[in-house]
Amino acid sequence: MDPVITLNAVDYAIIGGYILVMIFVGYSLKKYMKTGEDFFLSGRSLPGWITGLAFLSANLGALEVIGMVANSAKYGIATIHFYWVGAIPAMVFLGIFMMPFYYGSRVRTVPEYLKLRYNEATRGLNAISFAIMTVLMSGISLYAMALLFKLMLGWSLTGSILFGAVVVLLYVFWGGLSSSIYNEVIQFFLIWLGLLPIVFLGLKEVGGFAGFVAKLKEPLLHSAKYLGTSANPLGVDWFGVVFGLGFVLSFGYWTTDFLVVQRALASKNINSARMTPIIAAFPKMLVPIIVVIPGLVALLVLPEFSQAALPTADYNSALILLMKHYLPNGLLGLAITALLASFMSGMAGNVTAFNTIWTYDIYGSYIKKGKSDSHYLRMGKYATVFGVAISVGTAYIVQSFPNIMDYMQLVFSFFNAPLFATFLLGMFWAGATGWGGFFGLLVGILTAAGHYILYKLGVLHYASDMAANFYQAWWAWLADFVVTIGVSLFTAKRKPEELAGLVFGLTPKTKAAVRWLARPAVWGILAIVIAIVLNIIFW
Amino acid sequence: MNEKSEMKDQETGMSQGHVLDIKLPIGWLLSAYGLLLGIYGLVTKKEMYAKSLGFNLNVVWGGLMLAIGAGFLLAAFLKKDRAGR
């Protein structure tokens, strides 16, 4: 097959420039990596705007961008649910209510919090399931990128997978979390600069929003109006969107996934840590501009997505075909660099989360306890190497799943969805006991797995895979919630003194030390209000 | 977290942290991209821009990126200057 896009020397210069800067940043951070905390948590020294942009970018990987453009071409405006329902409320909740316990208790990882709040077994269960998830996700990023290079430039899958893996390995090995975060910030700017030209040209060609309204089918233009009717392209009802996506999946991901929480833990003080997800919420609200609009434009301008071609259309190719359609050489290189950057950072984020969890929560807790800090720093570097190696293997597993995004949601609903129930009860109900937390989490994960098996066997029926994922998350969450409460009622409670700093209500309130304009609650409420208004506009 | 150290953090930003100023690599990268795209746009023919609806996107977007990149560099140097005094 001929490559879709032909690049010239200028395009390659732009791609090469990015790789060089990335490696340079990693290398110049090397000399600062003296302690474990420097390597795993950036020495807890970064300002809120950097951790905030990194918090957002960690989630804006290549597969997120390509997958969301694909979703927009498939489901229309309803894709905004992944942003204004499925992200903003959870991000604000994390900043205002949960971050004081994460950052305030000085834990280094999410599983470590579970150990302090519940028990060692709960931590082990979460650490191991999370470590598996990060290498899976890292492999997905790798595969998405390799597929992109294959379609676009005609590179071999194996060649791209190895190339991407080596670059990420280099800069994470040298600079740890700081490398990851710095590249995420650079990626944030590249992704906007690389994709906005497509948005402008696309809107111009179709005649702006009026063009969408005139030429697209009505259900594609509304986010909520057709939910629960047969015309709804998403195939999901109200309950699925609000509780499955908006509550369980979204809160599970944004508030308990160490990949994103780690960025906030790298902040220099508690106010910056709380502001991290809230700062991220504002650009997050705007991301639909660069994913939803291109998806809709693709339906109107690309022959591959004309009415006649639709049944067999490969939605994941929408973004790449748009680049080819609109961008001249030069800018084309920039757009491809933006995707490359978002892929690299998606993978690097998973690798840094993996090496931290592995070193602190698995190796340092079960394999070799009580070693020196420099021993663990070295282990973190080794973990980076084998984390990348496992990702390369995972990249080949992913090939059998056609819609990458659906797969991603599936993985989340196995691990994150039940975890949110464990955290909710742990942080806000002092009565939750150690074994309550453990069995709740275990049953939650098993419920997700059982639901998935029953769905695949055809015992359970849903209108779409997406609906099945949303409901799976909901049932897993409910199972965890109910079992945690049930077991807690019959097992020994901890003394309230032991839970100070870990549970809401048992933690002395500190007076806000910053002026009102710097307060998380003020900005959090503003973000929620804007999200509500946006939802109403695109109803 | 007491009030005093909170205030100090806000005043000095990253200077008390341990790492390089992120504004520098962003600034250099975007400026270099802007220059390269701008020059490339000036030397390429009009026909190349038929697909971008007639706009010479390399010049327009290159100029914008150069401006953003220069902004980051300026911010980084101003801060260094202040910290140096």
Interface residues (C-beta under 8 A of the other chain):
Chain A: V10 A13 I14 G17 Y18 V21 F24 V25 S28 L29 Y32 D38 S42 G43 S45 L46 P47 I50 S178 Y182 V185 I186 F189 L193 P197 L201 K204 E205 K268 N269 I270 N271 S272 H325 Y326 L327 P328 N329 G330 L331 L334 T510 A513 V514 A518
Chain B: M1 N2 E3 S5 E6 M7 D9 Q10 G13 M14 Q16 G17 H18 V19 L20 I22 P25 I26 W28 L29 L30 A32 Y33 L36 L37 Y40 G41 T44 M48 Y49 K51 S52 L53 F55 L57 N58 W61 G62 L64 M65 I68
